[in-house]
Structures are given as C-alpha cells and as structure tokens.
C-alpha cells in the first residue's frame, strides 16, 4: 500500500512543469476525492440516488 506522501508524489509527477500551485492543489484534492469514493463503494458506504435527491431537496429548504 502506498503512503500519502507517495500518492501525492505520483500526482505531482503527472503535472506539467508550468502547473500553478492552485492547479496542483486541485489535482491533489480531486485524486483524494476519487480514492475516497472508491473506498466508500468497496465498503458499501453508499446511498440510493432517490435518497440523495431527497436530502438535496431538504437542503434547498
């Protein structure tokens, strides 16, 4: 299993030389969100689309 530092280095290596700090941070965050989503799928931490729709409607007031 890769460490967080190794995963961050992989993302950094994939960026172009002229990437801005903001672009790098966005890519690191995106990579983490994808990894978290995949882990949630593997562990069954999901909800049905209808439940998510219901929650969003509650947030909207």
Order of alpha helices (4+ residues) and beta strands (2+ residues): alpha-alpha-alpha
